[in-house]
Amino acid sequence: MNELSKVNRPAPLKNVAAFSTLLAKMVDRDPDAPGLAVLSGPSGYGKSKSAVYGANKHRAAYVECGLYTTARSLLSQILVELGEQRPRGSIEDMKSEAIMLLAANPRRPLIIDEAHFIAAKRFVDLVRELSDKSGAAAIMIGEEMLPAHLEQFDRVHNRVLEWLQAMPCDADDFQKLTAHRCPGIEIASDLAAAILEKTKGNTRRIVINLIEIEEQSRIHGTKQFDLVTFGGMGAIKGSPKFTPRKL
């Protein structure tokens, strides 16, 4: 399996499956039900991987927010995803066009990743308006404080039909990640448990350690790893702790 296929086809972890189920539920919801949903959780839990996979599976319009996202830049991204290559006009014009394009295919959901960047801003209500007026589902994805930020905007918060919390990897997820990242390599139970413990189930940190196992396997020709073979607890990359220098 090459690197490109690993990116495009994530390991079938619980968070990936749960988000795919959420998308299907939102697309098939009752017409009178609100169209917003939220996936939240700590950084590194695989939310964006789940989002990209879900977007591909359901042909969703996928956009990603950032620190400097504005109402105009968000609408511009959405319009590009919906096929308008050169968005232009006032914010109101762009909003009307986005609603029209979403309404043309209301079974095509809108996914807004890194939504915590806009959740505390007044224009987050724009997401609610796009969903309400088009009938399309809009799913916001962000870090663990996203639900609390949305509480400040009652018109948005009370239209969230589904709240999904991303979960840390467990032993079953670890086995799936291993099969996906390290095919043909056997990881002993003591090493698997140690990696889960030190990374606290953070998917990104687990993958960092699996990449290290891949590299060691390639360099040394080893196909079996236990905790001692890997180098002990000290070799496992978890959350780094730094001791400040005394000046």
PyMOL commands that set and color helices and strands:
alter all, ss='L'
color gray80, all
select helices_A, chain A and resi 3-8+14-27+47-58+71-81+91-104+116-119+122-134+146-150+154-157+171-181+189-199+203-220+227-230+233-235
alter helices_A, ss='H'
color red, helices_A
select strands_A, chain A and resi 36-40+61-64+110-113+138-142+160-165+186-187+224-225
alter strands_A, ss='S'
color yellow, strands_A
deselect
rebuild
show_as cartoon
